[in-house]
Amino acid sequence: MSKAAIQFFRGVNEPVVPDIRLTRSRDGRTGQATFRFEQPAAIAPETMGDITGMWMVDEEGEMVTREVNGKFVNGTASALEAVYSWKSEQDFERFMRFAQRYADANGLGYSQSQDSNQTEGADDRQA
């Protein structure tokens, strides 16, 4: 099996690396990862309507989410946002193994927010 990859079309790796934000319930059992891809290859006009999910593929197999939405600016697709949810600690651990492999494959680092309750659009300025 090749490196960890994200695909919007089976067998076609998405070259754009997303911004990924994680949120978890207080007990850690449930949560979600929100992926935001700016100008991904998958939104070429000829393929936009064919996106039915996002696959996260690695040596353990694949995980899929069907919750994928296009973001539009002036009627033109500019980004994709996908949400992957988990319902158990085992699912979260599996997701994190994928995330680590994906980060390694793409030369990414991991940073944990100082504010564990940070939400999208939160003010990032330091006090």
Residue frames as qw, qx, qy, qz and C-alpha x, y, z in Angstrom:
[[0.000, 0.889, 0.458, 0.000, 0.00, 0.00, 0.00],
 [0.375, 0.530, -0.039, 0.760, 1.21, 3.49, -0.78],
 [0.141, 0.021, -0.446, 0.884, 1.40, 6.37, 1.67],
 [0.091, 0.602, 0.667, -0.429, -1.66, 7.78, 3.39],
 [0.056, 0.110, 0.416, 0.901, -3.78, 9.84, 1.01],
 [0.358, 0.472, 0.490, -0.640, -7.10, 11.64, 0.71],
 [0.102, 0.109, 0.762, 0.631, -9.25, 10.97, -2.34],
 [0.472, 0.320, 0.236, -0.787, -12.48, 12.50, -3.64],
 [0.809, 0.361, -0.279, -0.370, -12.41, 10.04, -6.55],
 [0.909, -0.271, 0.313, 0.038, -11.43, 6.44, -5.86],
 [0.850, 0.120, 0.236, 0.454, -7.82, 5.87, -6.86],
 [0.365, 0.683, 0.056, 0.631, -7.04, 9.58, -7.44],
 [0.513, -0.423, -0.387, 0.638, -5.07, 11.24, -4.64],
 [0.027, 0.969, 0.203, 0.135, -5.97, 14.88, -3.91],
 [0.642, 0.278, -0.216, 0.681, -2.70, 16.86, -4.11],
 [0.126, -0.659, 0.120, -0.731, -3.95, 19.83, -2.05],
 [0.403, -0.135, -0.762, 0.488, -3.28, 19.39, 1.68],
 [0.310, -0.741, -0.420, -0.422, -6.22, 20.55, 3.81],
 [0.131, -0.409, 0.498, -0.753, -6.45, 22.55, 6.99],
 [0.591, -0.297, -0.743, -0.103, -7.82, 20.08, 9.56],
 [0.261, -0.427, 0.404, -0.766, -9.58, 21.04, 12.80],
 [0.449, -0.189, -0.871, 0.060, -10.55, 18.49, 15.45],
 [0.443, -0.411, 0.250, -0.756, -13.27, 18.80, 18.04],
 [0.431, -0.073, -0.894, 0.099, -14.04, 16.17, 20.69],
 [0.589, -0.662, -0.305, -0.350, -16.67, 15.69, 23.32],
 [0.322, -0.758, 0.438, -0.361, -15.58, 16.17, 26.92],
 [0.844, -0.288, 0.444, -0.085, -15.33, 12.41, 27.49],
 [0.086, -0.564, 0.704, 0.422, -13.35, 12.02, 24.25],
 [0.559, 0.147, 0.816, 0.012, -15.58, 9.31, 22.81],
 [0.492, 0.691, 0.504, 0.160, -17.17, 11.30, 20.01],
 [0.157, -0.688, 0.151, 0.692, -16.01, 14.12, 17.84],
 [0.692, 0.658, 0.285, 0.081, -15.27, 15.25, 14.36],
 [0.457, -0.310, 0.337, 0.762, -12.54, 16.40, 12.05],
 [0.434, 0.840, 0.229, -0.231, -13.30, 19.23, 9.64],
 [0.603, -0.055, 0.441, 0.663, -11.15, 19.28, 6.52],
 [0.318, 0.877, 0.136, -0.334, -10.95, 22.45, 4.42],
 [0.653, 0.068, 0.460, 0.598, -9.26, 22.26, 1.03],
 [0.164, 0.795, -0.017, -0.584, -8.52, 25.59, -0.69],
 [0.481, 0.651, -0.399, -0.431, -8.56, 25.31, -4.49],
 [0.639, -0.202, 0.741, 0.043, -8.39, 21.48, -4.54],
 [0.045, 0.217, -0.776, -0.590, -7.83, 19.66, -7.83],
 [0.136, 0.331, 0.933, -0.044, -11.13, 17.83, -7.26],
 [0.238, 0.692, 0.436, -0.524, -13.20, 20.95, -7.97],
 [0.088, -0.140, 0.590, 0.790, -12.32, 21.21, -11.63],
 [0.523, 0.197, 0.042, -0.828, -15.58, 22.23, -13.35],
 [0.626, 0.169, -0.634, -0.422, -15.86, 18.95, -15.23],
 [0.481, -0.040, -0.855, 0.192, -15.76, 16.86, -12.04],
 [0.183, -0.241, 0.420, -0.856, -17.47, 19.00, -9.39],
 [0.733, -0.135, -0.034, -0.666, -20.84, 17.25, -9.59],
 [0.820, 0.104, -0.559, -0.072, -19.29, 13.80, -9.31],
 [0.121, 0.356, -0.723, 0.580, -17.93, 14.14, -5.76],
 [0.717, -0.395, -0.435, -0.374, -19.83, 11.67, -3.56],
 [0.793, -0.598, -0.073, 0.083, -17.48, 11.43, -0.60],
 [0.125, 0.812, -0.541, 0.182, -13.98, 11.78, 0.79],
 [0.968, -0.107, -0.209, 0.088, -11.86, 8.68, 1.31],
 [0.208, -0.806, 0.541, -0.119, -8.93, 8.56, 3.72],
 [0.961, 0.194, -0.196, -0.007, -6.74, 5.71, 2.56],
 [0.103, -0.739, 0.653, -0.128, -3.72, 4.15, 4.26],
 [0.289, 0.290, -0.912, -0.027, -2.15, 0.76, 4.97],
 [0.260, 0.092, 0.825, -0.494, -4.97, -0.18, 7.38],
 [0.233, 0.536, 0.798, 0.149, -7.63, 0.35, 4.74],
 [0.040, 0.350, 0.242, 0.904, -9.96, 3.27, 4.25],
 [0.030, 0.532, 0.615, -0.581, -12.39, 5.52, 6.07],
 [0.109, 0.397, 0.531, 0.740, -15.04, 7.48, 4.25],
 [0.113, 0.492, 0.471, -0.723, -17.31, 10.43, 4.87],
 [0.266, 0.565, 0.657, 0.421, -20.18, 11.44, 2.63],
 [0.123, -0.911, -0.294, 0.262, -20.38, 14.88, 4.26],
 [0.478, -0.091, 0.298, 0.821, -18.57, 16.91, 1.59],
 [0.208, 0.880, 0.390, -0.177, -19.65, 20.41, 0.57],
 [0.518, 0.393, 0.180, 0.738, -18.36, 22.86, -1.99],
 [0.177, -0.731, -0.228, 0.619, -17.68, 26.45, -1.01],
 [0.475, 0.595, 0.434, 0.483, -18.39, 28.99, -3.72],
 [0.176, -0.575, -0.040, 0.798, -17.21, 32.54, -4.39],
 [0.332, 0.510, -0.218, -0.763, -19.14, 34.45, -7.06],
 [0.868, 0.298, 0.036, -0.395, -20.64, 31.20, -8.32],
 [0.637, 0.504, -0.579, 0.066, -17.28, 29.48, -8.74],
 [0.903, -0.389, -0.163, 0.086, -16.16, 26.59, -6.55],
 [0.168, 0.817, -0.433, 0.342, -13.17, 27.73, -4.50],
 [0.123, -0.418, 0.809, -0.394, -12.91, 25.19, -1.68],
 [0.708, -0.214, -0.624, -0.251, -14.19, 21.86, -0.38],
 [0.313, -0.443, 0.592, -0.596, -15.12, 21.18, 3.20],
 [0.714, -0.090, -0.674, -0.170, -15.54, 17.65, 4.52],
 [0.465, -0.522, 0.463, -0.545, -16.51, 16.47, 8.00],
 [0.631, 0.047, -0.774, 0.018, -15.53, 13.06, 9.36],
 [0.560, -0.545, 0.253, -0.570, -17.25, 12.08, 12.63],
 [0.441, 0.123, -0.874, 0.160, -16.40, 9.31, 15.07],
 [0.671, -0.493, -0.155, -0.532, -18.54, 7.69, 17.74],
 [0.911, -0.394, -0.076, 0.093, -16.02, 5.70, 19.80],
 [0.380, -0.788, 0.428, 0.228, -12.52, 5.91, 21.23],
 [0.704, -0.022, 0.620, 0.347, -11.47, 3.12, 18.81],
 [0.500, 0.743, 0.365, 0.254, -12.73, 5.14, 15.83],
 [0.066, -0.987, 0.142, 0.038, -10.87, 8.21, 17.11],
 [0.572, -0.539, 0.546, 0.290, -7.64, 6.22, 17.56],
 [0.681, 0.313, 0.563, 0.347, -8.00, 4.84, 14.02],
 [0.301, 0.925, 0.176, 0.154, -8.53, 8.35, 12.66],
 [0.276, -0.901, 0.309, 0.130, -5.46, 9.63, 14.54],
 [0.694, -0.201, 0.580, 0.376, -3.30, 6.82, 13.10],
 [0.548, 0.627, 0.429, 0.350, -4.40, 7.90, 9.62],
 [0.020, 0.998, 0.028, 0.050, -3.82, 11.57, 10.47],
 [0.504, -0.690, 0.429, 0.292, -0.26, 10.83, 11.65],
 [0.669, 0.091, 0.595, 0.436, 0.53, 8.85, 8.50],
 [0.371, 0.820, 0.354, 0.255, -0.99, 11.59, 6.33],
 [0.195, -0.964, 0.145, 0.105, 1.01, 14.26, 8.17],
 [0.609, -0.441, 0.538, 0.381, 4.20, 12.23, 7.74],
 [0.622, 0.366, 0.576, 0.383, 3.50, 11.64, 4.04],
 [0.259, 0.847, 0.292, 0.361, 2.96, 15.36, 3.45],
 [0.485, 0.204, -0.275, 0.805, 5.63, 16.83, 5.72],
 [0.329, -0.716, -0.184, -0.588, 3.10, 18.33, 8.13],
 [0.166, 0.140, -0.712, 0.668, 3.41, 19.09, 11.80],
 [0.417, -0.614, -0.650, -0.161, 0.72, 18.83, 14.46],
 [0.089, 0.217, -0.393, 0.889, -0.06, 21.64, 16.85],
 [0.266, -0.564, -0.774, 0.110, -2.59, 21.55, 19.63],
 [0.097, -0.736, -0.166, -0.649, -4.64, 24.63, 20.30],
 [0.130, 0.163, -0.612, 0.763, -4.01, 26.31, 23.65],
 [0.509, 0.039, 0.307, -0.803, -7.77, 26.76, 23.95],
 [0.168, 0.043, 0.978, 0.113, -9.32, 23.31, 23.69],
 [0.327, 0.622, 0.645, -0.299, -12.72, 24.89, 23.06],
 [0.010, -0.418, 0.348, 0.839, -11.50, 26.84, 20.03],
 [0.591, 0.543, 0.579, -0.142, -14.08, 27.12, 17.28],
 [0.504, 0.404, 0.442, 0.622, -13.91, 27.99, 13.60],
 [0.084, 0.786, 0.216, 0.573, -13.40, 31.69, 13.20],
 [0.598, -0.721, -0.215, 0.275, -12.07, 32.18, 16.72],
 [0.110, 0.959, -0.230, 0.122, -9.78, 35.13, 17.28],
 [0.914, 0.066, -0.211, 0.340, -6.22, 33.81, 17.10],
 [0.163, 0.762, -0.298, 0.551, -4.52, 36.88, 18.60],
 [0.622, -0.161, -0.606, 0.469, -2.49, 36.35, 21.75],
 [0.345, -0.899, -0.256, -0.081, -3.34, 38.33, 24.88]]
